[in-house]
Amino acid sequence: MKKRFSVALLVKGFSGLVAQILLLRELLIVFAGNELSIGIVLANWLILGAFGAYVI
C-alpha cells in the first residue's frame, strides 16, 4: 500500500513538472520568448506555490 502511494506521488509530480514545462514553452512562443516573460512566469509560479503551501 505504501509503495503504491509513493508511485502515485511520483507520477503526479512528474506529470505536473511536464505540464509546467509545456506551459512555459507555450507562453514563450506567445510572448516572443523574451526574458521578462520568463521572469513573470517563474515569479507567478513561485508566489502561487508559496501561497498554496501557506493555505494548506
DRENFI-242591 format. One record per atom (N, C-alpha, C, O): residue in three letters; x, y negated, z. Coordinates in steps of 0.05 Angstrom, whole numbers, padded with zeros to 5 digits, always signed. Layout:
ALAXYZ/...
//
This chain:
MET+00017+00024+00000/MET+00000+00000+00000/MET+00017-00025+00000/MET+00012-00044-00015/LYS+00038-00025+00017/LYS+00056-00049+00018/LYS+00071-00053-00008/LYS+00075-00076-00016/LYS+00078-00031-00021/LYS+00093-00033-00046/LYS+00075-00045-00068/LYS+00084-00061-00084/ARG+00049-00036-00068/ARG+00031-00047-00088/ARG+00027-00077-00084/ARG+00025-00092-00104/PHE+00026-00086-00059/PHE+00023-00114-00054/PHE+00047-00130-00063/PHE+00045-00152-00074/SER+00071-00119-00058/SER+00096-00132-00067/SER+00097-00134-00097/SER+00105-00155-00108/VAL+00089-00113-00111/VAL+00089-00113-00140/VAL+00069-00134-00150/VAL+00074-00148-00170/ALA+00045-00135-00138/ALA+00025-00155-00146/ALA+00035-00183-00142/ALA+00031-00200-00159/LEU+00049-00189-00120/LEU+00061-00215-00116/LEU+00082-00221-00137/LEU+00084-00244-00146/LEU+00098-00202-00143/LEU+00119-00205-00163/LEU+00107-00212-00190/LEU+00116-00230-00204/VAL+00087-00197-00198/VAL+00073-00202-00224/VAL+00060-00230-00224/VAL+00062-00244-00244/LYS+00047-00237-00202/LYS+00034-00263-00201/LYS+00055-00286-00203/LYS+00050-00305-00217/GLY+00077-00283-00189/GLY+00098-00304-00190/GLY+00110-00306-00217/GLY+00115-00328-00227/PHE+00115-00283-00230/PHE+00127-00283-00257/PHE+00108-00295-00277/PHE+00117-00311-00294/SER+00083-00288-00276/SER+00063-00300-00295/SER+00060-00330-00290/SER+00056-00344-00310/GLY+00061-00339-00266/GLY+00059-00367-00260/GLY+00083-00382-00271/GLY+00081-00404-00282/LEU+00107-00370-00269/LEU+00131-00382-00280/LEU+00130-00384-00310/LEU+00137-00405-00321/VAL+00120-00363-00323/VAL+00118-00363-00352/VAL+00097-00384-00361/VAL+00102-00399-00380/ALA+00075-00387-00346/ALA+00055-00407-00353/ALA+00066-00435-00350/ALA+00060-00452-00367/GLN+00081-00440-00329/GLN+00093-00467-00325/GLN+00113-00473-00347/GLN+00114-00496-00356/ILE+00129-00454-00355/ILE+00149-00459-00376/ILE+00134-00465-00402/ILE+00142-00483-00417/LEU+00114-00450-00409/LEU+00099-00455-00433/LEU+00085-00482-00433/LEU+00085-00496-00453/LEU+00074-00489-00410/LEU+00061-00515-00407/LEU+00082-00538-00411/LEU+00076-00557-00425/LEU+00105-00535-00399/LEU+00126-00555-00402/LEU+00135-00558-00431/LEU+00139-00580-00441/ARG+00137-00535-00445/ARG+00145-00536-00473/ARG+00123-00550-00490/ARG+00130-00565-00508/GLU+00098-00544-00485/GLU+00077-00556-00500/GLU+00076-00586-00495/GLU+00072-00602-00513/LEU+00080-00595-00470/LEU+00080-00623-00464/LEU+00104-00637-00476/LEU+00102-00661-00484/LEU+00126-00624-00478/LEU+00149-00636-00492/LEU+00143-00640-00521/LEU+00152-00661-00533/ILE+00129-00623-00534/ILE+00121-00626-00562/ILE+00102-00650-00564/ILE+00105-00666-00582/VAL+00082-00651-00547/VAL+00062-00672-00548/VAL+00074-00700-00543/VAL+00068-00719-00558/PHE+00092-00702-00524/PHE+00104-00728-00516/PHE+00131-00732-00529/PHE+00147-00748-00518/ALA+00137-00719-00550/ALA+00162-00723-00566/ALA+00187-00716-00551/ALA+00209-00724-00559/GLY+00185-00701-00530/GLY+00208-00689-00516/GLY+00228-00708-00504/GLY+00252-00702-00504/ASN+00219-00731-00493/ASN+00238-00749-00480/ASN+00241-00742-00451/ASN+00226-00726-00439/GLU+00262-00754-00438/GLU+00268-00748-00411/GLU+00247-00757-00391/GLU+00243-00745-00370/LEU+00234-00779-00398/LEU+00213-00789-00380/LEU+00190-00769-00377/LEU+00180-00765-00355/SER+00182-00756-00398/SER+00161-00737-00397/SER+00169-00712-00381/SER+00153-00701-00366/ILE+00194-00704-00383/ILE+00204-00681-00367/ILE+00204-00689-00338/ILE+00196-00673-00321/GLY+00212-00713-00331/GLY+00213-00722-00304/GLY+00185-00724-00292/GLY+00181-00717-00268/ILE+00166-00734-00307/ILE+00138-00736-00297/ILE+00127-00708-00292/ILE+00114-00704-00271/VAL+00131-00689-00310/VAL+00121-00662-00307/VAL+00133-00649-00282/VAL+00119-00637-00266/LEU+00159-00651-00279/LEU+00173-00639-00256/LEU+00165-00652-00230/LEU+00162-00638-00210/ALA+00162-00679-00230/ALA+00153-00692-00206/ALA+00125-00684-00197/ALA+00120-00679-00174/ASN+00107-00682-00217/ASN+00080-00673-00210/ASN+00080-00645-00200/ASN+00065-00638-00181/TRP+00096-00628-00212/TRP+00098-00600-00204/TRP+00107-00598-00175/TRP+00095-00584-00159/LEU+00127-00613-00168/LEU+00138-00612-00140/LEU+00118-00625-00120/LEU+00114-00614-00099/ILE+00106-00648-00128/ILE+00088-00661-00109/ILE+00063-00644-00104/ILE+00055-00641-00082/LEU+00052-00633-00126/LEU+00028-00617-00122/LEU+00034-00591-00108/LEU+00017-00580-00093/GLY+00058-00579-00113/GLY+00065-00556-00098/GLY+00069-00561-00068/GLY+00061-00545-00051/ALA+00080-00584-00062/ALA+00083-00592-00033/ALA+00056-00597-00021/ALA+00051-00590+00002/PHE+00038-00610-00036/PHE+00011-00615-00025/PHE-00004-00589-00020/PHE-00017-00586+00000/GLY-00001-00570-00038/GLY-00014-00544-00035/GLY-00003-00529-00011/GLY-00018-00516+00004/ALA+00023-00531-00007/ALA+00035-00518+00017/ALA+00026-00531+00043/ALA+00023-00518+00063/TYR+00023-00558+00042/TYR+00014-00572+00066/TYR-00015-00565+00072/TYR-00022-00562+00096/VAL-00032-00563+00052/VAL-00060-00557+00056/VAL-00064-00529+00067/VAL-00080-00524+00085/ILE-00049-00510+00056/ILE-00052-00482+00065/ILE-00039-00480+00092/ILE-00039-00458+00103/
//
